[in-house]
């Protein structure tokens, strides 16, 4: 899928969950604020803390939705013109060079197979745990060095949101024809053809976006309705979670779990290697052409 599609789908689904979380706590906050004057001050303080915590998680979800593509040279996370600019690009570069590249290199040396490449290490369960641990531990160390341990709760919320956005990105790629190998030998594949522009909505990534938008709206309405009827954000959670089984039923291939043989897995890896090498060659050729044109314009 395209990076912007990932960002939009993850923002909608992640936002639905965060709204449900908000309405899970807002009833208790309103009760405390209405009780006494002391409760009013305490309630507003708790409300501010809740909004800050959910806001940190929201930012984490957006960042995490793009980090799995840090294994590709032309990924959206490396482009400054995306919302977040240099900060988002820095997050992508840190993930690529301090977490992904060293572990992929080490894994390739120890187990004798290539871990680098698009939809490999960073598109798996171990890749998600690697990136989550890198940002969580690295952030806590930095907070300790700068005596800002009081911000650790916000940082934990950011990292949990980042993990959710990361996993949701991998789930979305699992609905494409190429699929994703979550764990060794188990690949999830779907019907979506990346870049497909035909009329078949069940083969286009925009169909998942429409589904995510619908589930987000339903989840928001369910959260509001549940809050008014004493259910808090429970109904919103249910509506948001329905995105996963619905997207699987609509876009997954049968069989849903595909056990690959070693020879078949090796053949697919070699095919992906060849495709990635061609993409990288085109990428550097384009950069060289742009540099040549810029040089000619300067001479003129």
Secondary structure, DSSP 8 states (H G I E B T S, - for coil): --HHHHHHHHHHHHHHHHHHHHHHHHHHHHHHHHH-HHHHHHHHHHHHHHHHHHHHHHHHHHHHHHHGGGGSTT-GGG-TTSTTHHHHHHHHHHIIIIIIHHHHHHHHHHHSS---STTSGGGSHHHHHHHHHHHHHHHHHHHHHTT-GGGHHHHHHHHHHHHHHHHHHHHHHHTBSS-EEEETTEEE-BSB-TT--SS-GGGSHHHHHHHHHHHHHHHHHHHHHHHHTT-TTHHHHHHHHHHHHHHHHHHB-SSSSEE--HHHHHHHHHHHHHHHHHHHHHHHHHHHHHHHHHHHHHH-
